[in-house]
Amino acid sequence: MTSNINGSLPQSANVVVIGSGFAGTAVSYYLQNEIAGDQSIVMLEARAAVSGATSRNSGLIKPEYHRNHGEYVDKFGSKVAGQLVNFEVDNMKELARILTLDSDLNEKADFQERIHLDAYSNPRSSETAINDFYAFMENEEVSVDLKRKVQILFGDLAKQLSNVPTTPFVIHYPNGSVNSYDFVTAMLTRAIQKGLALYTNTLVEEVQQLDSGVWKVSTSRGELFADKVVFTTNAYTQGLLPEFSKSIIPIRGVSSQVNVRNTGNEHSLSIGSDIYVPQSKNLLYSSLGELEKQTNFMANYNTVDDSTVSSQSLEYLQKNLGKVNSLATATATSSSSGIMAYTDDHFPYVGQLSELGKLNAYILAGCNCSGLSRMLLCAKELAKSVALGSELSDRVPAPYKVTRERMGLVDKLMQSVLNEREIRETRARL
């Protein structure tokens, strides 16, 4: 992979993609590789390529299947709830397709198929999971074959399989993992080989649409003009699109590697939002998710500083290793922080920004820690929309699309955190 670190920006481009993480790389890959190879495409990255959360995550590809399915049925109906499940399954199939076509990409990805276990540490989450599981099983929009892949085990068998002594049951289903940094870097290299112009260390300061409809992109290295602009800025979106300041929230998470020779579990594992993923070289990658339980939650909320790891976060992570029997005496090492993008309704924003009065502008942001499970197919469909100037296809679930109704939502993420904390404090006093 090469980038024009010292070269001057071009005066113009057909398409400017802002951000070189998984979303920006995937959109550029499809534009250059499969859809619009004759268009001039420029990617602008404020730091080094693929240096944000994409380079620091576990690489887990975990379709939701049953998770939140009861909520989705109640909110959207059975058909859309089924589409949300099927889209993530199709995303896995799309990954398999491009890896089959490109041996180098396949080697760099190091894709591993495995079984994932959802375990539970409190009665409330257990009750919700049971309800979601049966809502999933009862939804006729989900195929019988897919339902057979999601199973529930109770009692001692669940405890033995998961190594979590407190869980009353586990729900297990197929998933996979990739080496996230190597995979995305290889995709970016392919796009560059096809003609993508990558400019790193180039901070985008302002994006403005002129009366002519052309986009003026002001950067730390000068200006360029584009027919179309794609915001793949994830957690950093509100800096350029303040309209999303209440809808896409940056939250700092922490992950660590744990040096253990025998995890006691060859499966990946979730306990609540904390995820444990076996990787090569006898390492287990543990990702911190339940930030609302930390005493310093507000320090991690709505921040884009990924240069520090707080002592409270490390204490939380170390403590939670004890939830898994085989990790009770392990020590978390090589900790790093990454800025995750959460949306108020837990879905990404995908599509045109015409409803916000921005023509020939597009967005793919708000991964909600599910980038690898959703973003590849989102990027493919968005790239078609960008190249053809067409509406986003109905293959992308309606809850992902940009609408004024979604944009008008209050900051539900923060409110839900405060509500959960109030409930816990009330129970503690009783």
Disulfide bonds with the S-S distance in Angstrom:
none
